[in-house]
Amino acid sequence: MRILFHKKFKKQVAKYPFLKIQIDERIILFMNDPFHPLLNNHPLTGKWIGYRSVNITGDYRAIYEFVKEDVAFFVDMDTHSNLYQ
């Protein structure tokens, strides 16, 4: 699995340095198994239709889309309430 990161995703990661270890762990887990139960990988609706979400922590989510079968493009990351308001 290849992972690409949008500049907004990188900016959000830099905004939350206390989550660096958790983000790295979840990205590695995603690369090995995108549908691992810990990730709670699920499709989104509304303004995020066509995208999917994975859990970083209990409240933080990463949003991505598959651009190819083996390529994921992570576009945003933030708290659940900030992403889905």
CYANA upper distance limits for C-alpha pairs under 8 A (distance plus 0.5 A):
  1 MET  CA     31 MET  CA      5.74
  1 MET  CA     32 ASN  CA      7.76
  1 MET  CA     70 ASP  CA      5.35
  1 MET  CA     71 VAL  CA      6.31
  1 MET  CA     72 ALA  CA      7.97
  2 ARG  CA     31 MET  CA      7.66
  2 ARG  CA     70 ASP  CA      6.62
  2 ARG  CA     71 VAL  CA      5.21
  2 ARG  CA     72 ALA  CA      6.86
  3 ILE  CA     31 MET  CA      8.04
  3 ILE  CA     71 VAL  CA      6.30
  3 ILE  CA     72 ALA  CA      5.50
  3 ILE  CA     73 PHE  CA      6.49
  3 ILE  CA     74 PHE  CA      7.84
  4 LEU  CA     71 VAL  CA      7.90
  4 LEU  CA     72 ALA  CA      6.67
  4 LEU  CA     73 PHE  CA      5.17
  4 LEU  CA     74 PHE  CA      6.67
  5 PHE  CA      9 PHE  CA      6.67
  5 PHE  CA     10 LYS  CA      7.15
  5 PHE  CA     73 PHE  CA      6.22
  5 PHE  CA     74 PHE  CA      5.43
  5 PHE  CA     75 VAL  CA      6.81
  6 HIS  CA     10 LYS  CA      7.03
  6 HIS  CA     73 PHE  CA      7.56
  6 HIS  CA     74 PHE  CA      6.61
  6 HIS  CA     75 VAL  CA      5.44
  6 HIS  CA     76 ASP  CA      7.95
  7 LYS  CA     11 LYS  CA      6.61
  7 LYS  CA     75 VAL  CA      8.17
  8 LYS  CA     12 GLN  CA      6.66
  8 LYS  CA     75 VAL  CA      6.89
  8 LYS  CA     76 ASP  CA      6.50
  9 PHE  CA     13 VAL  CA      6.72
  9 PHE  CA     74 PHE  CA      7.02
  9 PHE  CA     75 VAL  CA      5.66
  9 PHE  CA     76 ASP  CA      4.85
  9 PHE  CA     77 MET  CA      6.29
 10 LYS  CA     14 ALA  CA      6.77
 11 LYS  CA     15 LYS  CA      6.80
 12 GLN  CA     16 TYR  CA      7.17
 12 GLN  CA     76 ASP  CA      7.57
 12 GLN  CA     77 MET  CA      6.49
 12 GLN  CA     78 ASP  CA      7.37
 13 VAL  CA     17 PRO  CA      7.22
 13 VAL  CA     19 LEU  CA      8.15
 13 VAL  CA     20 LYS  CA      7.68
 13 VAL  CA     77 MET  CA      7.60
 16 TYR  CA     20 LYS  CA      7.75
 19 LEU  CA     23 ILE  CA      6.50
 20 LYS  CA     24 ASP  CA      6.63
 21 ILE  CA     25 GLU  CA      6.62
 22 GLN  CA     26 ARG  CA      6.63
 22 GLN  CA     56 ILE  CA      6.87
 22 GLN  CA     57 THR  CA      7.68
 23 ILE  CA     27 ILE  CA      6.60
 23 ILE  CA     56 ILE  CA      6.45
 24 ASP  CA     28 ILE  CA      6.73
 25 GLU  CA     29 LEU  CA      6.64
 26 ARG  CA     30 PHE  CA      6.43
 26 ARG  CA     39 LEU  CA      7.78
 26 ARG  CA     55 ASN  CA      8.40
 26 ARG  CA     56 ILE  CA      6.67
 27 ILE  CA     31 MET  CA      6.62
 28 ILE  CA     32 ASN  CA      6.88
 29 LEU  CA     33 ASP  CA      6.51
 29 LEU  CA     34 PRO  CA      7.64
 29 LEU  CA     36 HIS  CA      7.89
 30 PHE  CA     34 PRO  CA      4.70
 30 PHE  CA     35 PHE  CA      7.70
 30 PHE  CA     36 HIS  CA      7.72
 30 PHE  CA     39 LEU  CA      8.01
 34 PRO  CA     39 LEU  CA      8.15
 34 PRO  CA     41 ASN  CA      7.81
 35 PHE  CA     39 LEU  CA      7.23
 35 PHE  CA     40 ASN  CA      7.77
 35 PHE  CA     41 ASN  CA      6.28
 36 HIS  CA     40 ASN  CA      7.73
 36 HIS  CA     41 ASN  CA      8.12
 37 PRO  CA     41 ASN  CA      8.05
 38 LEU  CA     55 ASN  CA      7.90
 39 LEU  CA     54 VAL  CA      5.48
 39 LEU  CA     55 ASN  CA      5.44
 39 LEU  CA     56 ILE  CA      7.72
 40 ASN  CA     53 SER  CA      8.23
 40 ASN  CA     54 VAL  CA      6.10
 40 ASN  CA     55 ASN  CA      6.52
 41 ASN  CA     52 ARG  CA      7.25
 41 ASN  CA     53 SER  CA      6.09
 41 ASN  CA     54 VAL  CA      5.12
 41 ASN  CA     55 ASN  CA      7.78
 42 HIS  CA     52 ARG  CA      5.95
 42 HIS  CA     53 SER  CA      6.06
 42 HIS  CA     54 VAL  CA      7.39
 43 PRO  CA     49 ILE  CA      8.06
 43 PRO  CA     50 GLY  CA      7.66
 43 PRO  CA     51 TYR  CA      6.58
 43 PRO  CA     52 ARG  CA      4.76
 43 PRO  CA     53 SER  CA      6.91
 44 LEU  CA     48 TRP  CA      6.11
 44 LEU  CA     49 ILE  CA      5.78
 44 LEU  CA     50 GLY  CA      7.21
 44 LEU  CA     51 TYR  CA      6.18
 44 LEU  CA     52 ARG  CA      5.85
 44 LEU  CA     53 SER  CA      7.29
 45 THR  CA     49 ILE  CA      4.75
 45 THR  CA     50 GLY  CA      7.88
 45 THR  CA     51 TYR  CA      8.45
 48 TRP  CA     52 ARG  CA      8.40
 50 GLY  CA     65 GLU  CA      7.56
 51 TYR  CA     63 ILE  CA      7.15
 51 TYR  CA     64 TYR  CA      6.17
 51 TYR  CA     65 GLU  CA      5.32
 51 TYR  CA     66 PHE  CA      8.41
 52 ARG  CA     63 ILE  CA      6.20
 52 ARG  CA     64 TYR  CA      5.94
 52 ARG  CA     65 GLU  CA      6.44
 53 SER  CA     61 ARG  CA      6.86
 53 SER  CA     62 ALA  CA      6.11
 53 SER  CA     63 ILE  CA      5.04
 53 SER  CA     64 TYR  CA      6.84
 54 VAL  CA     61 ARG  CA      6.15
 54 VAL  CA     62 ALA  CA      5.89
 54 VAL  CA     63 ILE  CA      7.11
 55 ASN  CA     59 ASP  CA      8.11
 55 ASN  CA     60 TYR  CA      6.71
 55 ASN  CA     61 ARG  CA      5.17
 55 ASN  CA     62 ALA  CA      6.94
 56 ILE  CA     60 TYR  CA      5.76
 56 ILE  CA     61 ARG  CA      5.79
 56 ILE  CA     62 ALA  CA      7.09
 57 THR  CA     61 ARG  CA      7.62
 59 ASP  CA     79 THR  CA      5.93
 59 ASP  CA     80 HIS  CA      6.09
 60 TYR  CA     77 MET  CA      7.59
 60 TYR  CA     78 ASP  CA      5.94
 60 TYR  CA     79 THR  CA      4.77
 60 TYR  CA     80 HIS  CA      6.29
 61 ARG  CA     77 MET  CA      6.09
 61 ARG  CA     78 ASP  CA      6.26
 61 ARG  CA     79 THR  CA      6.54
 61 ARG  CA     80 HIS  CA      6.59
 62 ALA  CA     74 PHE  CA      7.53
 62 ALA  CA     75 VAL  CA      8.23
 62 ALA  CA     76 ASP  CA      6.35
 62 ALA  CA     77 MET  CA      4.79
 62 ALA  CA     78 ASP  CA      7.34
 63 ILE  CA     74 PHE  CA      6.33
 63 ILE  CA     75 VAL  CA      6.33
 63 ILE  CA     76 ASP  CA      5.73
 63 ILE  CA     77 MET  CA      6.62
 64 TYR  CA     72 ALA  CA      6.99
 64 TYR  CA     73 PHE  CA      5.81
 64 TYR  CA     74 PHE  CA      4.57
 64 TYR  CA     75 VAL  CA      5.97
 64 TYR  CA     76 ASP  CA      7.69
 65 GLU  CA     72 ALA  CA      6.18
 65 GLU  CA     73 PHE  CA      5.88
 65 GLU  CA     74 PHE  CA      7.12
 65 GLU  CA     75 VAL  CA      8.33
 66 PHE  CA     70 ASP  CA      8.05
 66 PHE  CA     71 VAL  CA      6.35
 66 PHE  CA     72 ALA  CA      4.95
 66 PHE  CA     73 PHE  CA      6.72
 67 VAL  CA     71 VAL  CA      6.21
 67 VAL  CA     72 ALA  CA      6.40
 67 VAL  CA     73 PHE  CA      7.06
 68 LYS  CA     72 ALA  CA      7.61
 77 MET  CA     83 LEU  CA      8.16
 78 ASP  CA     82 ASN  CA      6.81
 78 ASP  CA     83 LEU  CA      6.63
 79 THR  CA     83 LEU  CA      6.74
 80 HIS  CA     84 TYR  CA      6.65
 81 SER  CA     85 GLN  CA      6.32
